[in-house]
Amino acid sequence: MLVRLLYVSQSVGPMTTTVTTSILEKSSIYNKRENITGILCQGSGLWMQVLEGERHQVNALYARIMASRHHHHVELLSMEEITHRQFGHWSMALVHLSKDDPMVRMAHPEFDPYTATSKEAMSLLDELITSSSPIVATESKN
Ligand SMILES: Cc1cc2nc3c(=O)[nH]c(=O)nc-3n(C[C@H](O)[C@H](O)[C@H](O)COP(=O)(O)O)c2cc1C
């Protein structure tokens, strides 16, 4: 059974390239092995991530992610059964999400993932992935 999980979290400390690179490197190995795909948005001290895959694998990865010392206030926004993957091209694609980003500001001046509905958050992610190409994309297949 395929599921899609969406969560938001707050970064502990600055979001440095070193932290991001380390997350993406680990994702590249682990997510490929576990057949998980998705996107990771970061900016303004926040992360929003979508994980897609078999329910058991997604649960296991979410537990691993929640335990990471790099973030806190991890809040589950949604987990739904799906028939196909939306972000199937990437074991984890990175998209920058910044309140200063003109696109985000214009389209969603009040956007706050902690209070937004999961539908609003997903549609913002859809827009970001279609309007801006991911900064770093780790292909899901070797
Ligand atoms: C925002 C965020 C997203 C992450 N996404 C993934 C992921 O998609 N796949 C993965 O294997 N690990 C992911 N991780 C976990 C890290 O790769 C790594 O296992 C973890 O950060 C190491 O534990 P530590 O942070 O306590 O050192 C993520 C961590 C954070 C903070």
The ligand as a Gaussian input file, in Angstrom:
#p B3LYP/6-31G(d) Opt

LIG

0 1
 C       14.766000      17.710000       7.640000
 C       15.384000      16.353000       7.589000
 C       15.058000      15.496000       6.551000
 C       15.599000      14.215000       6.484000
 N       15.263000      13.403000       5.454000
 C       15.810000      12.160000       5.380000
 C       15.494000      11.276000       4.303000
 O       14.697000      11.587000       3.408000
 N       16.096000      10.062000       4.286000
 C       16.966000       9.651000       5.263000
 O       17.457000       8.539000       5.198000
 N       17.257000      10.460000       6.295000
 C       16.716000      11.694000       6.380000
 N       17.015000      12.530000       7.439000
 C       17.857000      11.995000       8.542000
 C       19.309000      12.282000       8.289000
 O       19.677000      11.833000       7.062000
 C       20.187000      11.607000       9.296000
 O       19.896000      10.264000       9.396000
 C       20.065000      12.172000      10.588000
 O       20.027000      13.563000      10.450000
 C       21.259000      11.680000      11.404000
 O       20.952000      11.795000      12.704000
 P       21.366000      13.109000      13.441000
 O       20.713000      14.227000      12.688000
 O       20.809000      12.961000      14.816000
 O       22.850000      13.166000      13.358000
 C       16.490000      13.802000       7.516000
 C       16.822000      14.671000       8.571000
 C       16.278000      15.941000       8.608000
 C       16.653000      16.879000       9.710000

